[in-house]
């Protein structure tokens, strides 16, 4: 990741709201209806062009394709890997924080009905990467869109081995570690192809926060070190500065009182090879954690991308608040090592946004203005 030179650069986490007609086509394909497959491919292409132009207009400097062609950031991969052909459906597990509030849990399940309908399949055979054609379409779409915006720096997201294993559980390998290592080897092709295409690779890693295998709610994963090692194996051939890693505690508006504190995982997460670290820093459960960097020294070559926008609320952050958040981090790690980002994606699963699409771009505009204010203060 390039260091800032004269201002704080802006980006976001990846997914953005898809147009309604695209959502319909994505879910039709998800249900196995391929009659409109060519129409879907064309609509994805035009949606990527539109979403990159909207990001640029909002002041985003390091942009992406908004994940327009993915129904979900972690489940898309079953079309790109072998091992899931049996289509053994795995139900979505309940969240531990919601279980403490049963009436809330039932109410929230109704709100999130769309994301619950996305199929999650168990791994029942060896995993191997066969998704190069789908990936190449994503690459071509983003390259074409970038030419139209005049931008040269962009990122592309990819599911980490650990999060794939969480959403597509193992029913074939001897144990979780063997499964994750097999996924790491298989996903290497996608990761390297994204970087070879000229993009920054963002690895989505919510499993590192305890989403997948905590010892108990609110504690770090017992196998955190193994997950980081597997990730490092998968990206061993990629230069650290061409990658960033995204941490997440679950992109939903909910209690989150079981979230493991950042301070309990940050040192092991910083052992991961990607030079950029994106994490939640705006929502009311994690905003206070800027102070972690009072005690944790950011390793040489690393930059941070704290969330300065909450991705689960329709409040539009005031630019002065955005600036304050950025300056807190800059004073601890250096102004050249902080980028402005969002807590998580604004369209994690197609068709179930927490934030209205019109407000998403108003929030991104506020981020850009806040970064400008912080830059004026830090470089004056």
N, C-alpha and C positions, 0 to 999 in steps of 0.2 A: 504494500500500500504506500502510495506517495505521501510524503509529509506535506503539510500546509506550508506555503511560503509567504503569502501576504494576506490571506484571509482564511476563515473557516469554511471548508467545503461542505456541501449539502448532499444527502442521499436519503435513502429510506430502506426498508427491510425486504421488500420484494413484491408480495402480492398486492394487487390493487383491484378495485371493483370491476367486474366484467359487465359489459352491456347485457341487458335482459335477453335479447335474442341469442347472444352467444351462450349465456347460461343454459337456455333451453336446448341448444344443440349439444353442449357438453354433457348434460344429463341424459339426453337421448342416447348418446354414444356409450355413456356409463351403463345404461340399461341393456346394451347390446344391439341397439337399433343403428345400423350402419348405412341405412338408405340415403342419409344426407351427409355422408362422410366428406365428399368433395366440397360441399357447401360449408361444412365446419372448417375445413382447412383454409378456405378462402376468407371466411369470417375471422378466423384467428389472425390471419395476415393483416387484414385491415384494422383489426382491433389493436394489434401491436403498434401499427403506424400511428393510430390515434392516441394511444396511451403514452407513447414516448413524447409526442408533441405536447400533450397536456402536462407532463412532468416538466418539460423544458420551460413551458410558459409559466409554471408555478415557481420556477427558480431552482429546480433540482439540477445539480451538476453531474452527479454520478447516478445515472438512471438505468432502467432495465425494461424488460418486456411486460412487466406487471403480472407475469405468470398467466397470460391470457389463454394459453392452450392447455392448462392443467386444471382439472376439476378440484384437485387438492394437492397441497405442497408435498405430501409424503406418500399419497396413494397412487399418484401417476406412475410410479415406478413399476407397478405390476405389469404394465404393458411393455416395459423395456427390459425386464428380466425374466428368464425362465424360472420355474419352480412354483408358479402359482396357477398353472393351467387347470388344476383340479377344481378351482373355484370353490374351495371350502371356505364358506363365509364365517368370519369371526365377529361376534357382536362387540359393540363398543363398550369398554369397561366403564363403570361409574367412577366419577372423580371423588377422591377422598374428602376434599373440602365441601363438596355438595352433600355428601352423605351425612354430615353433621346437621344439615338443614333439610330434612326430607321434603317439606312443602316447597321450598325453593327449588330443589332438585327436579321435582315433577314439573314445576312452572318453567324452568329453564330448558328442560328437554323439549317442551312444546315450541319454545322460541327457536331452538336449534335443530328443528326437524330435518331441514335440508341437509345439514352436515351429517346427521345420523344416517341418512339414506345412502351415503357413499359407501361402496363395498370395500371391505377389508378382508383380504384373503390370507389364509395360512400358507406358509411355505411347506410344501409336501414333496419337494424334489430338489435336486441340485440347482443352485442359482448360477446363471451365466448371463452376461450382458448381450442383448440382441436388439437394442433400441437405437442404433446409430442413425437410422433413417428419420425417426421421430426427432431425435436431438438435432440432426442437421437442419430440419425444417425450422426448429426454434432458432438456431444460429442464423440461418439465412433471413428469417423474418426480422430479427433484431438488427442485423447488419444493414438491411435495406432501410429500416426505420431510422437508424442513426444517420445515415447519409442525408435523409430529409431534414433532420434537425440540426445538422452541422456539428453534433457532438462526437467526440472520439473516445470518451471514457465511459464504459458501461460495465455492469455486473450481471451475472446470470446465476440463479439459485439452483441448488441440487440437494436432494435429501441425503443426509449422512447415513452411514451404515447403521448406527445405533437407532436412529428414528425410524428407519425402514423396519428394523427388527421389532420395534415397539408396535407399530401399526399393522404389520404383517407377521404375526407371531410364528415361531418355529414349531413345526411338527415333523421335521425330517432330520436335522442335525443332532448330534449327541448332546449338545448343550448350547446355551446362549452364546458363549464365547466362540465356539466353533462356527455358529451361524453368522455372527457379526464379522468374524474374520473372512468368511466366504463372501459376504456382502462387500467388504472392503476391497477384496481382490476384484470382484465383478464390477464394482462402481468406478474403479480406477479409470476405465475407458471413458466414461462420461466426464469425470472431473478433468482429465487431461485434455480432452477434446474441447471443452469450454475455454480453457486457457490458451490452447493452440489457436483458437479462433480469434484471440485478441481481447477476450473479456476477463474481468476479475471474477474468480469463482467464489460464490458465497455458499458455505456449507451450513445447512440448517440443522442445529443440534439441540433441540429441546430435551433430548434424553439425558444430557449432561447435568441438568438441573434436578434430576430425580423423578422426572415424568415417568421413566420406565421402571426403575428397580430400586426405590429407596428401601433402606432397612426398615424404616417406619416413616409415616408422613412427617414432613418437615426436616428430614435428614438427607444427606447427600447419598447418591447411589453407592452401593457397596462395591460395585465394579467400575467406578469412575475411571480409575487408572487404565483398566483394560480398554475401555471405550475410547479414551484419548489415544492410546497406543494403536488401536485399530485404525482410527482416523489418520494418524500420522503415517501408517503403512500405506493407506490408500493414496495419499498425496505425496509420497516420498520423492517423486520425480518433478514436483512443481515447486517453483521458487516461492518462499513464504510471502513475499511482497505482492504476489499475484493472487492472493487468497484472503478471504475474511471468514470469520466464524460467527454465527448468530446463536446466542443463548436465548431461551424463552421458558417461561414458567406456565405456558398455556395462554393462548391469545383469546381470552374471554373475560367478560365483565362478571366477576363472581367474588366469593369470599377471599380466596388465595391465602387464607391464614395457615395453610400447610406448606407454603413455599419455603424451600430451603434458602437461608440467607446467602447472598452472594459471597460474603467473606469466607464461608465454609467450603466453597468450591473454586474460588478464583485462582488460587495458586496452581492447582492441577490443570485447570482449563488453560492457563497461560503457557503450559507445557506443549499445547497443541501447536503445530507448525504455522498455521495461518497468521499473517502479520496483523490483520485487523480483527478486532473483537467488538461485535455488536451486541448490545444487551439492553434490557428494560431499565429506564431511568426516569420516567415521567409519571407512571401510575402511582396511586397512593400506597401501594404495598412495597414499592422498590425505589421511589425517588430519593429517599434518605441515604441510599447506599453509595452515593458519590463519595462519602467519607471513607469507603474502603481503601481508596487510593492514598489516604493519609498514611496507611500502614503498609500497603503493598506497592512495591516499586515496579513500574511498568518496564519489562525487559527491553533492551536495546532493539530497535527495529520495529517495535510494536506501536500500533495506534489504536485508539478506542473510538467507538461509534455509539455513544450513549443515546438512548431514546430521549428526545426532548418533546415528542408528541405522544400522547396516550392513544393507542390504536383501538380502544374500546369505548370511547366516549365522543359524543357530538359537540362537546365544548370545543371551541376554537381557542387554542392557547394564545395568550397575548405575546406579541413579539418580545416585549421586555422580559417576560418570564422565560422565554426560550433563551434569550441572551444571558440571563442570570444563570440558568442551568449550565450553559456552555462554559461560562467564565469560571464557575466552580471547578469544573474538571480541568480547564486550562491552567488554573493556578496550581493544580496538584501535579499534572503530568506534562505541562508545556503546551503552549498555544499551537505549536506545529503538529501536535499528536492527537488532536480532537476533531472529529467530524460530526456534523449534526445528522441525526437519524430519527427513526420512529421506534417505538417500543417493539412493535411486531408488524406483520402485514395487515393491510386494510381489506384483504379478500382471501383469507387463509383457505376457506372452502368456497367454491363458486356459489353465488346466490344467497349467501348468509352473512352479509357484512354487518358489523357492529355499528359502523359509521356510514351515514348517507353519502353516496358518491359525490354529491356537490360539496359537501362539507370536507371530504377528504382533501380536495384540492385547495380549499380555503385554509386548511391546516398546514398543508405543504407550503403555501404562500407565507403563512405566519412563520414557519420554520426558516424560510429563506430570509425574511426580513429580520428575524431574531439573530440569525447568523451574521447578517450584515452589521447589526448593532454591536454584537460582540466583537466582531472583527475591527470595527472602528475603535472600540475601547482597548483592545489588545495590541493593535498595531499603531496606535497614535503616538 
